[in-house]
Amino acid sequence: MLSYEPLWETMKKQQVSTYTLIHQHGINPRTVHNLKHNQSITLYTLEKLCSILHCTPNDIVHFINEPEV
């Protein structure tokens, strides 16, 4: 399972809003929706977010191990 909690913390620290991602950096609003709902994004988008925020993937996404059934 994915968690984008690190992204929101990174954005808050850098004072970058979702509005800024969409309107200044061309991130698709659907992608922002996916991020808000912990859904998958492409590696291209991950790379673009890292470039925008000057960070690493660890500053954007956290993988959560799901318990085995």
Backbone as JSON, one array per atom type, in Angstrom:
{
  "sequence": "MLSYEPLWETMKKQQVSTYTLIHQHGINPRTVHNLKHNQSITLYTLEKLCSILHCTPNDIVHFINEPEV",
  "N": [[0.84, -1.17, 0.0], [0.44, 2.27, -0.67], [1.48, 5.4, 0.7], [1.17, 8.81, 0.63], [1.84, 10.61, 2.53], [4.42, 11.66, 3.24], [4.81, 13.41, 1.07], [2.93, 15.49, 1.45], [3.9, 16.6, 3.78], [6.43, 17.45, 2.91], [5.67, 19.31, 0.95], [4.36, 21.17, 2.58], [6.48, 22.1, 4.2], [7.97, 23.39, 2.25], [6.25, 25.27, 1.41], [4.51, 24.84, -0.8], [1.65, 24.55, -2.68], [-1.2, 22.5, -3.69], [-2.49, 23.82, -5.69], [-0.38, 25.29, -6.79], [1.16, 23.18, -7.81], [-0.53, 22.28, -9.85], [-1.14, 24.59, -11.46], [1.25, 26.04, -11.87], [3.2, 24.17, -12.4], [2.16, 22.26, -14.04], [1.05, 19.8, -13.25], [-1.32, 17.29, -13.56], [-4.72, 17.7, -12.6], [-6.1, 15.35, -12.01], [-4.06, 13.66, -11.26], [-3.27, 14.86, -8.87], [-5.57, 14.32, -7.44], [-5.34, 11.5, -7.33], [-3.05, 11.32, -5.73], [-4.0, 12.42, -3.34], [-5.71, 10.43, -2.58], [-4.14, 8.27, -2.11], [-3.53, 6.66, -4.34], [-2.02, 5.0, -7.17], [0.72, 6.49, -9.03], [2.55, 7.52, -11.95], [6.01, 6.68, -12.66], [7.2, 8.73, -14.03], [5.73, 10.94, -13.15], [6.43, 10.88, -10.44], [9.16, 11.42, -10.67], [8.97, 14.0, -11.74], [7.73, 15.39, -9.62], [9.74, 15.13, -7.7], [11.69, 16.71, -8.91], [10.43, 19.23, -8.96], [10.12, 19.73, -6.22], [12.66, 19.46, -5.31], [13.72, 17.09, -4.09], [13.91, 13.66, -2.85], [12.5, 10.42, -3.84], [11.78, 9.24, -1.4], [10.91, 11.37, 0.07], [8.43, 11.76, -0.84], [6.79, 9.47, -1.17], [5.7, 6.67, 0.77], [6.0, 3.29, 1.44], [3.75, 0.96, 2.68], [3.65, -1.99, 4.41], [1.31, -4.49, 3.93], [-0.55, -6.61, 6.05], [-0.18, -10.14, 5.74], [-2.62, -12.43, 4.57]],
  "CA": [[0.0, 0.0, 0.0], [1.17, 3.53, -0.75], [1.07, 6.56, 1.47], [1.82, 10.04, 0.17], [1.98, 11.51, 3.67], [5.66, 12.44, 3.15], [4.64, 14.47, 0.07], [2.21, 16.63, 2.03], [4.83, 17.23, 4.73], [7.45, 18.13, 2.11], [5.03, 20.48, 0.35], [4.11, 22.14, 3.65], [7.76, 22.69, 4.56], [8.43, 24.25, 1.16], [5.15, 26.18, 1.11], [4.01, 24.56, -2.14], [0.27, 24.08, -2.6], [-1.66, 21.71, -4.83], [-2.76, 24.82, -6.73], [0.91, 25.57, -7.43], [1.52, 22.0, -8.62], [-1.4, 22.21, -11.03], [-1.13, 25.77, -12.33], [2.58, 26.52, -12.2], [4.09, 23.09, -12.8], [1.49, 21.41, -15.02], [0.61, 18.5, -12.75], [-2.72, 17.09, -13.89], [-5.59, 17.65, -11.41], [-6.43, 13.94, -11.73], [-2.9, 13.13, -10.54], [-3.39, 15.38, -7.5], [-6.65, 13.51, -6.84], [-4.76, 10.19, -7.02], [-2.15, 11.5, -4.6], [-4.81, 12.64, -2.14], [-6.4, 9.19, -2.24], [-3.12, 7.21, -2.02], [-3.57, 5.79, -5.51], [-0.72, 4.96, -7.86], [1.11, 7.51, -10.01], [3.63, 7.0, -12.8], [7.37, 7.05, -12.28], [7.44, 10.05, -14.63], [5.16, 11.92, -12.23], [7.27, 10.86, -9.25], [10.38, 12.14, -11.04], [8.61, 15.41, -11.89], [7.52, 15.92, -8.27], [11.07, 15.25, -7.09], [12.34, 17.86, -9.53], [9.73, 20.43, -8.51], [10.32, 19.92, -4.79], [14.09, 19.28, -5.02], [13.77, 16.07, -3.05], [14.02, 12.28, -3.31], [11.22, 9.71, -3.73], [11.44, 9.0, 0.01], [10.24, 12.56, 0.57], [7.13, 11.83, -1.5], [5.97, 8.27, -0.98], [6.09, 5.69, 1.78], [5.33, 2.01, 1.2], [3.27, 0.34, 3.91], [3.43, -3.43, 4.25], [0.0, -4.97, 4.36], [-0.44, -7.93, 6.69], [-0.56, -11.27, 4.89], [-3.84, -13.13, 5.01]],
  "C": [[0.89, 1.24, 0.0], [0.6, 4.57, 0.19], [1.87, 7.76, 0.96], [1.94, 11.06, 1.29], [3.3, 12.29, 3.62], [5.57, 13.6, 2.14], [4.0, 15.7, 0.7], [3.09, 17.35, 3.05], [5.9, 18.02, 3.99], [6.88, 19.4, 1.49], [4.8, 21.57, 1.39], [5.39, 22.85, 4.04], [8.25, 23.7, 3.52], [7.38, 25.27, 0.73], [4.7, 26.08, -0.35], [2.61, 23.98, -1.99], [-0.08, 23.19, -3.79], [-2.0, 22.63, -5.99], [-1.49, 25.13, -7.51], [1.33, 24.4, -8.31], [0.75, 21.97, -9.93], [-1.14, 23.37, -11.98], [0.25, 26.29, -12.7], [3.49, 25.43, -12.75], [3.43, 22.07, -13.72], [1.14, 20.01, -14.56], [-0.89, 18.4, -12.98], [-3.57, 17.03, -12.61], [-5.98, 16.22, -11.03], [-5.29, 13.28, -10.94], [-2.93, 13.6, -9.09], [-4.48, 14.61, -6.75], [-6.11, 12.13, -6.43], [-3.84, 10.27, -5.81], [-2.94, 11.65, -3.3], [-5.48, 11.36, -1.66], [-5.45, 7.98, -2.21], [-3.23, 6.18, -3.14], [-2.25, 5.92, -6.27], [-0.55, 6.14, -8.82], [2.24, 6.9, -10.83], [4.99, 7.4, -12.24], [7.74, 8.41, -12.86], [6.93, 11.14, -13.69], [5.99, 12.01, -10.95], [8.56, 11.64, -9.51], [10.11, 13.64, -11.15], [8.4, 16.07, -10.53], [8.85, 16.1, -7.55], [11.81, 16.46, -7.63], [11.74, 19.17, -9.04], [10.1, 20.75, -7.06], [11.79, 19.76, -4.36], [14.28, 18.28, -3.88], [13.96, 14.69, -3.67], [12.65, 11.6, -3.21], [10.8, 9.42, -2.29], [10.75, 10.19, 0.65], [8.83, 12.71, 0.0], [6.23, 10.65, -1.15], [6.58, 7.35, 0.07], [5.3, 4.42, 1.48], [4.99, 1.36, 2.54], [3.03, -1.13, 3.63], [2.06, -3.79, 4.77], [0.18, -6.34, 5.0], [-0.91, -9.03, 5.74], [-1.77, -11.96, 5.47], [-3.59, -14.6, 5.08]]
}
